[in-house]
Amino acid sequence: MVPAPGRSRRTLTLVGLSAALALAIVAGVALGAVRIPPGDVVAAVARALTGSGGGLADAVIIDLRLPRVLLAALVGASLALAGVLYQALFKNPLADPYILGVSAGAGLGATLALAALGTSYAVRAVGVPVGAFAGAAFTMLLVVRLASRRGRLDPTSLLLAGIAVSYTLAALTSFILVFDRESMTSVVFWMMGGLQNRSWEHVAMLSVMLAAGAVVPALYHRELDLMLLGDDRAGQLGVRVERFKLIALASASLVVAGAVSVSGLIGFVGLMTPHMVRLVVGPRHRLLLPASVLAGAIVLVVADLLARVVLAPVEIPVGIVTALAGGPFFVWLLVRKEHRR
């Protein structure tokens, strides 16, 4: 039996992206201040899986580099997933967690948690993600409310509201830091976006949050396709529009909160990745969603690698790397949108 062309293309796309992600992860672990042969990386992982690992080299690979690289992949996947959801729900190609202010809201919630919960690692491990999720969800509801006119979202107002709220929340975060000078330096570097000193506990936490947030998009990709037709048409075709929006927005806020709580503010991944993938695979969410998740993981693993090696031994916050790439991309989208008009 010959597979359908669409199924074959989907399989090839996902297999190709998975292979590219595996190569990016190996490169991310192998390259750094001290370079490790890729074969040694693969061998160390194999030994760890069989329980026979040991030695300094294995400790550097398994305990230091691999958690950071895997966390970069999870953060990139989370931001890309959120970007796909926001762009589908708001029918706006410029929507992403950073521009809509959701990342800033999650950052404020996480900063409040860091300032209020003391130095206990166990308390912070739970409190920071909870605070980030509360901030992200509140910000998303506020931006939607400000951009709604008679029950309908205006795309231009959505962007303006997101930018305005983002600046306001960033100012509030800075205001809090003035009164909490002891944690100012660490929080400022955290807000620039970075993955230094992350552990397997962070990987486990974000894996759970990403898996939970991906359930709704994975099961309801058809509804996301219908949302692109407009709220009225989607409702006529059987989608309970407002209920679906709330559930999907909660999913997006959850994954953004998880990403921000472990990596700080990293912009433009949720904007760039869905667009790049959409140009290749088209707008159907059955393929767009998993392809964007894999591509987002690749983008941030490569960005984190560049952040570590470009000015080595000095390390650039990865948020600066994504902003340098994302700023021109955002301008290109604006120009492209204006030319279409």
C-alpha positions as CSV (number, residue, x, y, z in Angstrom):
1,M,0.0,0.0,0.0
2,V,1.5,3.4,-1.1
3,P,1.3,6.1,1.6
4,A,-0.6,9.2,0.8
5,P,1.6,12.1,-0.5
6,G,0.5,14.3,2.4
7,R,1.4,11.7,5.0
8,S,4.7,11.0,3.4
9,R,5.6,14.7,3.3
10,R,4.6,15.1,7.0
11,T,6.7,12.1,8.0
12,L,9.7,13.3,6.1
13,T,9.4,16.8,7.6
14,L,9.2,15.6,11.1
15,V,12.0,13.1,10.7
16,G,14.2,15.7,9.1
17,L,13.6,18.2,11.9
18,S,14.1,15.5,14.6
19,A,17.5,14.6,13.0
20,A,18.5,18.3,12.8
21,L,17.5,18.7,16.5
22,A,19.6,15.7,17.5
23,L,22.6,17.1,15.7
24,A,22.1,20.5,17.2
25,I,22.0,19.0,20.7
26,V,25.2,17.0,20.1
27,A,26.9,20.1,18.8
28,G,25.6,22.1,21.7
29,V,27.1,19.7,24.2
30,A,30.4,19.2,22.3
31,L,31.2,22.8,21.7
32,G,32.1,25.3,24.4
33,A,35.1,26.7,26.3
34,V,36.5,23.2,26.3
35,R,35.6,21.2,23.1
36,I,34.6,17.6,23.4
37,P,34.6,15.2,20.4
38,P,31.0,14.4,19.3
39,G,31.8,10.7,19.6
40,D,32.6,11.2,23.3
41,V,29.3,12.9,23.9
42,V,27.3,10.1,22.4
43,A,29.4,7.5,24.3
44,A,28.9,9.4,27.6
45,V,25.1,9.5,27.1
46,A,25.1,5.8,26.3
47,R,27.0,5.0,29.4
48,A,24.7,7.2,31.5
49,L,21.6,5.4,30.1
50,T,23.2,2.0,31.0
51,G,24.3,3.2,34.4
52,S,28.0,2.6,33.7
53,G,29.1,6.2,33.5
54,G,31.9,7.7,35.5
55,G,34.9,10.0,35.4
56,L,35.3,13.8,35.1
57,A,34.5,14.0,31.3
58,D,31.2,12.2,31.8
59,A,30.3,14.4,34.7
60,V,30.9,17.6,32.6
61,I,28.8,16.2,29.8
62,I,25.9,14.7,31.8
63,D,25.7,17.0,34.8
64,L,26.7,20.4,33.2
65,R,26.3,20.6,29.5
66,L,23.5,18.2,28.6
67,P,20.9,19.7,31.0
68,R,21.5,23.2,29.7
69,V,21.2,22.1,26.1
70,L,18.1,20.1,26.7
71,L,16.6,23.0,28.6
72,A,17.3,25.3,25.7
73,A,15.5,22.9,23.4
74,L,12.5,22.8,25.8
75,V,12.4,26.6,26.1
76,G,12.5,27.1,22.3
77,A,9.8,24.5,21.8
78,S,7.6,26.1,24.4
79,L,7.9,29.6,23.0
80,A,7.3,28.4,19.4
81,L,4.2,26.5,20.5
82,A,2.9,29.6,22.2
83,G,3.6,31.7,19.1
84,V,1.6,29.3,16.9
85,L,-1.3,29.4,19.3
86,Y,-1.4,33.2,19.6
87,Q,-1.1,33.7,15.9
88,A,-4.0,31.3,15.2
89,L,-6.3,32.6,17.9
90,F,-5.7,36.3,17.2
91,K,-5.3,35.8,13.4
92,N,-2.3,38.1,13.6
93,P,1.1,37.1,12.2
94,L,2.9,39.5,14.5
95,A,1.6,37.9,17.7
96,D,4.1,36.2,20.0
97,P,4.6,36.0,23.8
98,Y,7.2,38.7,23.9
99,I,5.4,41.3,21.8
100,L,2.0,40.7,23.5
101,G,3.6,41.3,26.9
102,V,2.9,37.8,28.2
103,S,6.7,37.2,28.7
104,A,6.9,40.4,30.7
105,G,3.9,39.4,32.8
106,A,5.5,36.0,33.5
107,G,8.7,37.8,34.3
108,L,7.0,40.1,36.8
109,G,5.2,37.2,38.5
110,A,8.5,35.3,38.7
111,T,10.3,38.4,40.1
112,L,7.7,38.9,42.8
113,A,8.1,35.2,43.7
114,L,11.8,35.5,43.9
115,A,11.6,38.6,46.1
116,A,8.9,37.2,48.4
117,L,9.9,33.6,48.9
118,G,13.4,34.0,50.4
119,T,16.3,31.8,49.5
120,S,14.9,28.4,50.0
121,Y,15.6,26.4,46.8
122,A,12.6,24.0,47.3
123,V,10.1,26.9,47.8
124,R,11.4,28.8,44.8
125,A,11.3,25.7,42.6
126,V,7.5,25.7,43.1
127,G,6.8,29.3,43.7
128,V,8.6,30.8,40.7
129,P,6.7,28.8,38.0
130,V,3.4,29.5,39.8
131,G,4.1,33.2,40.0
132,A,5.2,33.2,36.3
133,F,2.0,31.4,35.3
134,A,-0.2,33.8,37.3
135,G,1.6,36.8,35.7
136,A,1.3,35.4,32.2
137,A,-2.4,34.5,32.5
138,F,-3.3,37.9,34.0
139,T,-1.3,39.8,31.3
140,M,-3.0,37.9,28.5
141,L,-6.5,38.6,29.8
142,L,-5.6,42.2,30.3
143,V,-4.2,42.7,26.8
144,V,-7.2,40.9,25.3
145,R,-9.6,43.1,27.3
146,L,-7.8,46.3,26.2
147,A,-7.8,45.3,22.5
148,S,-11.4,44.2,22.4
149,R,-14.0,46.4,20.7
150,R,-17.6,45.3,21.1
151,G,-16.6,41.8,21.7
152,R,-14.1,41.6,18.8
153,L,-10.3,41.8,18.8
154,D,-8.7,44.5,16.7
155,P,-5.2,43.2,15.5
156,T,-3.6,46.7,15.6
157,S,-5.0,47.4,19.1
158,L,-3.8,44.0,20.2
159,L,-0.2,44.8,19.3
160,L,-0.3,48.3,20.8
161,A,-1.9,47.0,24.0
162,G,0.7,44.3,24.3
163,I,3.6,46.7,23.8
164,A,2.1,49.2,26.3
165,V,1.5,46.5,28.9
166,S,4.9,45.0,28.4
167,Y,6.6,48.4,29.1
168,T,4.5,49.0,32.1
169,L,5.2,45.5,33.6
170,A,8.9,45.9,32.9
171,A,8.9,49.2,34.8
172,L,7.1,47.5,37.7
173,T,9.7,44.8,37.7
174,S,12.5,47.4,37.8
175,F,10.7,49.2,40.6
176,I,10.6,46.0,42.7
177,L,14.3,45.4,42.1
178,V,15.1,48.9,43.6
179,F,13.8,47.7,46.9
180,D,15.4,44.3,46.7
181,R,19.0,45.2,45.9
182,E,20.4,41.9,47.1
183,S,18.9,40.0,44.2
184,M,19.1,42.8,41.7
185,T,22.2,41.5,39.8
186,S,20.9,38.0,39.5
187,V,17.4,39.0,38.4
188,V,18.7,41.5,35.9
189,F,20.9,38.9,34.2
190,W,17.9,36.5,34.4
191,M,15.7,39.0,32.6
192,M,18.2,39.2,29.8
193,G,17.5,35.5,29.1
194,G,20.0,32.9,30.0
195,L,20.5,29.2,30.8
196,Q,23.5,29.3,33.1
197,N,23.7,26.9,36.0
198,R,20.5,25.0,35.2
199,S,20.0,21.5,36.4
200,W,18.0,18.3,35.6
201,E,15.3,19.6,38.0
202,H,14.7,22.5,35.7
203,V,14.5,20.1,32.7
204,A,12.0,17.9,34.5
205,M,9.8,20.8,35.5
206,L,9.6,22.4,32.1
207,S,9.1,19.0,30.4
208,V,6.0,18.5,32.5
209,M,4.7,22.0,31.8
210,L,5.3,21.7,28.1
211,A,3.6,18.3,27.9
212,A,0.6,19.6,29.8
213,G,0.4,22.8,27.7
214,A,0.7,20.8,24.4
215,V,-2.3,18.5,25.1
216,V,-5.0,20.9,23.8
217,P,-3.2,22.0,20.6
218,A,-2.3,18.4,19.8
219,L,-5.9,17.2,20.2
220,Y,-7.6,20.2,18.7
221,H,-5.5,21.1,15.6
222,R,-8.6,21.1,13.5
223,E,-10.2,23.8,15.6
224,L,-7.1,25.9,15.2
225,D,-7.4,25.6,11.5
226,L,-11.0,26.7,11.7
227,M,-10.1,29.7,13.9
228,L,-8.1,31.1,10.9
229,L,-11.5,31.5,9.1
230,G,-12.7,34.0,11.7
231,D,-14.8,33.6,14.9
232,D,-18.2,33.7,13.1
233,R,-17.3,31.0,10.6
234,A,-15.5,28.8,13.1
235,G,-18.7,29.0,15.3
236,Q,-20.8,28.0,12.4
237,L,-18.6,25.0,11.8
238,G,-19.1,23.8,15.4
239,V,-16.3,25.4,17.4
240,R,-17.3,26.8,20.8
241,V,-15.2,29.9,20.1
242,E,-14.9,31.7,23.4
243,R,-14.5,28.5,25.4
244,F,-11.8,27.2,23.0
245,K,-10.0,30.5,23.1
246,L,-9.8,30.4,26.9
247,I,-8.5,26.9,27.0
248,A,-6.0,27.5,24.3
249,L,-4.8,30.8,25.9
250,A,-4.4,28.9,29.2
251,S,-2.2,26.3,27.4
252,A,-0.1,29.0,25.8
253,S,0.3,30.9,29.2
254,L,1.3,27.7,30.9
255,V,4.2,26.9,28.5
256,V,5.3,30.6,28.4
257,A,5.3,30.7,32.2
258,G,7.4,27.5,32.3
259,A,9.9,28.9,29.8
260,V,10.3,32.3,31.5
261,S,10.6,30.8,35.0
262,V,13.7,28.8,33.9
263,S,15.3,31.1,31.3
264,G,14.1,34.6,31.8
265,L,12.9,36.8,29.0
266,I,13.8,35.4,25.6
267,G,12.1,37.3,22.7
268,F,11.2,36.6,19.1
269,V,11.5,32.8,19.1
270,G,7.7,32.6,19.2
271,L,7.5,35.1,16.4
272,M,10.2,33.9,14.0
273,T,9.8,30.1,14.2
274,P,6.1,29.7,13.2
275,H,6.7,32.0,10.2
276,M,9.7,30.1,9.0
277,V,8.0,26.8,9.4
278,R,4.7,28.0,7.8
279,L,6.6,29.0,4.7
280,V,7.8,25.4,4.3
281,V,4.9,23.3,5.5
282,G,1.8,25.6,5.0
283,P,-0.8,26.7,7.5
284,R,-2.4,23.4,8.5
285,H,-1.8,23.0,12.3
286,R,-1.6,19.2,12.2
287,L,1.9,19.6,10.8
288,L,2.6,23.2,11.7
289,L,2.4,22.5,15.5
290,P,4.9,19.6,15.8
291,A,7.2,21.1,13.1
292,S,7.3,24.5,14.9
293,V,8.0,22.8,18.3
294,L,11.0,21.0,16.8
295,A,12.2,24.1,14.9
296,G,11.8,26.3,18.0
297,A,14.0,23.8,19.9
298,I,16.6,23.9,17.1
299,V,16.6,27.7,17.0
300,L,17.2,28.1,20.7
301,V,19.8,25.4,21.0
302,V,21.8,27.1,18.2
303,A,21.3,30.5,19.7
304,D,22.5,29.3,23.1
305,L,25.5,27.7,21.4
306,L,26.4,31.0,19.7
307,A,25.9,32.8,23.0
308,R,28.6,30.6,24.5
309,V,31.2,30.5,21.8
310,V,31.1,33.8,19.9
311,L,33.0,35.8,22.6
312,A,34.3,32.8,24.6
313,P,35.2,32.7,27.5
314,V,32.7,35.6,27.9
315,E,29.1,34.4,27.6
316,I,26.4,36.5,26.0
317,P,22.8,36.3,27.4
318,V,20.9,34.2,24.9
319,G,18.1,36.8,24.9
320,I,20.5,39.2,23.3
321,V,21.3,36.8,20.5
322,T,17.6,36.1,19.7
323,A,16.8,39.8,19.9
324,L,19.6,40.6,17.4
325,A,18.1,38.1,15.0
326,G,14.5,38.8,15.8
327,G,14.5,42.6,15.5
328,P,15.3,42.6,11.8
329,F,12.9,39.8,11.2
330,F,10.1,41.7,12.9
331,V,10.8,44.7,10.6
332,W,10.7,42.5,7.6
333,L,7.3,41.2,8.6
334,L,6.0,44.7,9.0
335,V,7.3,45.7,5.6
336,R,5.9,42.5,4.0
337,K,2.5,43.1,5.6
338,E,2.5,46.7,4.3
339,H,3.4,45.6,0.8
340,R,0.5,43.1,0.8
341,R,-1.9,45.9,1.7
